[in-house]
């Protein structure tokens, strides 16, 4: 008994269909998946945003360290101390007039 002509034609066609389906799936996963190209672009954009935020926070920390140093025991900035006393405690000098 020999194989029928329709069955002989179905084997290569089914192998091609399976290979095409697997190729399409892996292509889709490479682009859209959890580790795909789109996710990589999202991660890179998020990393750039976090780096910019980090740089802003480093500047604020440096400013706070400068102000803290200027009010420390080793180095006392009297102008900054006067400004802080006015802002925080609401103090004024005796020769000043307050207008509301």
Buried (B, 14 or more C-beta within 10 A) or exposed (E): EEEEEEEEEEEEEEEEEEEEEEEEEEEEEEEEEEEBEEEEEEEEEEEEEEEEEEEEEEEEEEEEEEEEEBEEEEEEBEEEEEEBEEEEEEEEEEEEEEEE
